[in-house]
Amino acid sequence: MENQEIETKKIETAVANNAPNDHKEFSNTLKVKADSKDVTPEERKRKVKNLAGAIAHGLRQFGVVYVRCFSPATCFKASKAIAIARGFVAVQGFDLFTIVSFIETEMDGQMKTGIAYECFTNKTDTKKVEEEK
């Protein structure tokens, strides 16, 4: 339980240190946004596949990806994207593993509880990941 709290603090710190519009440096933390109500089913599927591609790319580049979501719709979208990303990385011989934990953060002056998915593969170099943290 204590490890989850430490991981949650590391995720929140990593997200807090990233500027919201800074596209020069990439992060291994993905924040899932909900789709608007007027989105067509085809576009919704495309957005889930795009998120899955981002997860797979992050796994190849960083070795570990953190996916954060704060509503039921975004949690559902993230879980579908992780399932699809599993197929994307399986082509290269990787197995995708996920650790789920609760996170809390302040948004608009209120404390919000969300879910963080820590995604990694069987070929992730744990020493390299620990050094980056």
Beta strands, then each sheet from edge to edge (+ up, - down):
strand 1: 29-31
strand 2: 64-69
strand 3: 96-107
strand 4: 110-121
sheet 1: 1+ 2+ 4- 3+
end
